[in-house]
Amino acid sequence: MLVGYSRVSTDDQNLDLQRDALHACGCEKFFEDTLSGAKADRPGLKEALKQLRDGDTLVVWRLDRLGRTLKDLIIRAEELRERGIGLKSLQESIDTNSSGGELVFHMFGALAQFERALIRERTHAGLQAARARGRMGGRPKLLATKQRQHAVSLYKSRDHTVKEICELMGISKQTLYTYVEEFSDGP
């Protein structure tokens, strides 16, 4: 069975174009949302996904109606594939029920993975370049080295509670424990 899903971002926009295209391609059931694709909670899409069964095909007018990003689309398409459900996009002429459509989606997935790897590599290179110039990432220490050592010695003396030490030094419990670990004698 072909199940149609359409979405517009605002009440000002009209679903007629998408409805007409979904009717023309033979959809038997229709689900709609009138809200931004950035919203994770789309009741029409949730209901469509609940209604779909093995062998059905979810039909959208354009892929961007289904997901906001390529990553979202790939995740959604993979979820559908695992359930034995096809995905068809009318404007992009993609139908994952065909080998060509499946190939296109795999290519999208490979491109998205490649893009994530490039971003990771650029970030890593940028961090290395910053370290080479003497800049370290992360938040600066709240207390100077002697103050951190003092906080740790108060902790180790067991004369004060963790809460008292934190209030005295103006730090959180987690920060105190980080300082304790920093000045520990090793494993």
C-alpha positions in Angstrom: 0.0 0.0 0.0 1.2 3.5 -0.8 0.9 5.9 2.2 1.3 9.6 1.6 2.9 12.1 4.0 2.8 15.8 3.4 4.1 18.7 5.5 4.2 22.5 5.4 6.1 24.7 7.8 3.5 27.3 8.6 -0.3 27.8 8.5 0.3 30.3 5.7 1.5 27.6 3.4 -0.8 25.3 1.5 -0.8 21.5 1.3 -2.8 21.3 -1.9 0.2 20.8 -4.3 1.5 17.9 -2.2 -1.9 16.4 -1.7 -2.6 16.5 -5.5 0.8 14.8 -6.2 0.2 12.1 -3.6 -3.3 11.4 -4.9 -2.0 11.3 -8.5 0.6 8.6 -7.7 -2.0 6.3 -6.1 -1.6 6.8 -2.3 -4.4 5.1 -0.4 -3.8 6.8 3.0 -2.7 10.3 3.8 -1.1 11.9 6.8 -0.2 15.6 7.2 1.6 18.0 9.5 1.4 21.8 9.5 4.5 22.7 11.5 8.3 23.1 11.1 10.4 20.1 10.1 12.7 21.1 12.9 10.1 20.0 15.4 10.8 16.5 16.5 7.2 15.9 17.5 5.2 15.6 14.2 1.9 13.8 15.0 1.0 13.2 11.4 4.4 11.5 10.7 4.2 9.5 13.9 0.7 8.2 12.9 1.9 7.4 9.3 4.9 5.5 10.7 2.6 3.6 13.1 0.2 2.6 10.2 2.9 1.4 7.8 3.4 -2.3 7.5 5.9 -4.6 5.9 5.6 -4.2 2.1 4.1 -0.7 2.3 5.8 2.4 0.8 5.9 5.8 2.4 5.5 8.5 -0.3 6.6 12.1 0.1 6.4 15.0 -2.4 10.0 15.9 -1.6 12.6 14.4 0.7 12.8 17.6 2.8 9.2 17.0 3.9 10.4 13.9 5.8 13.5 15.2 7.5 15.4 18.4 8.1 18.9 17.2 7.5 20.5 14.5 5.3 21.4 12.6 8.5 17.7 12.6 9.6 16.6 11.3 6.2 19.2 8.5 6.2 18.2 7.5 9.7 14.5 7.5 8.8 15.1 5.6 5.5 17.2 3.0 7.4 14.4 2.6 10.0 11.9 2.1 7.2 14.1 -0.4 5.4 14.6 -2.5 8.5 10.8 -2.7 8.9 10.5 -3.8 5.2 8.9 -0.4 4.2 9.9 1.4 1.0 10.4 5.2 0.7 9.4 7.1 -2.4 10.1 10.8 -3.2 8.2 12.2 -6.1 10.3 15.3 -6.9 13.7 13.5 -6.6 12.4 10.4 -8.4 13.8 8.2 -5.7 12.1 4.9 -4.8 14.0 2.6 -2.4 11.9 -0.3 -3.6 14.1 -0.3 -6.7 17.8 -1.1 -6.9 18.5 2.4 -8.4 16.7 4.1 -5.6 18.5 2.0 -3.0 21.8 3.0 -4.6 20.9 6.7 -4.5 20.2 6.4 -0.8 23.4 4.5 -0.1 25.3 7.3 -2.0 23.6 9.9 0.2 24.6 7.9 3.2 28.2 7.6 2.0 28.4 11.4 1.3 27.0 12.2 4.8 29.5 9.9 6.4 32.3 11.5 4.3 31.2 14.9 5.4 31.2 13.9 9.1 34.7 12.5 8.7 35.9 15.7 7.0 34.5 17.8 9.9 36.2 15.6 12.4 39.5 15.8 10.6 39.3 19.6 10.3 38.4 19.9 14.0 41.3 17.7 15.0 43.8 19.6 12.7 42.6 22.9 14.2 43.1 21.7 17.8 46.6 20.5 16.9 47.5 23.8 15.3 46.2 25.6 18.4 48.2 23.4 20.7 51.3 24.0 18.6 50.9 27.7 19.3 50.6 27.0 23.0 46.8 27.4 23.3 45.1 24.7 25.2 41.4 24.0 24.8 38.9 23.7 27.6 37.8 25.9 30.4 40.5 27.7 32.4 41.0 26.5 36.0 39.0 28.4 38.5 41.7 28.3 41.2 45.4 28.8 41.0 47.7 25.7 41.5 48.3 26.6 45.2 44.6 27.1 45.9 43.8 23.7 44.2 46.4 22.0 46.3 45.0 23.6 49.4 41.5 22.4 48.6 42.9 18.9 48.1 44.8 19.0 51.4 41.6 20.1 53.2 39.8 17.2 51.5 42.5 14.7 52.5 42.6 15.9 56.1 39.0 14.9 56.6 38.5 17.8 59.0 35.9 19.4 56.8 33.0 18.1 54.8 33.0 18.3 51.0 30.3 20.9 51.2 32.3 23.1 53.5 35.4 22.9 51.3 33.4 23.7 48.2 31.7 26.7 49.9 35.1 27.9 51.2 36.8 27.7 47.9 33.8 28.7 45.8 33.8 25.5 43.7 31.4 22.7 42.9 31.8 19.1 44.2 32.7 17.9 40.8 35.4 20.5 40.5 36.8 19.5 43.9 36.9 15.8 42.9 38.6 16.8 39.6 41.3 18.6 41.7 41.6 15.6 44.0 42.2 13.4 40.9 44.7 16.0 39.5 46.8 15.9 42.6 46.5 12.1 43.3 49.7 10.1 43.6 48.8 8.0 40.6 47.3 4.6 40.1 
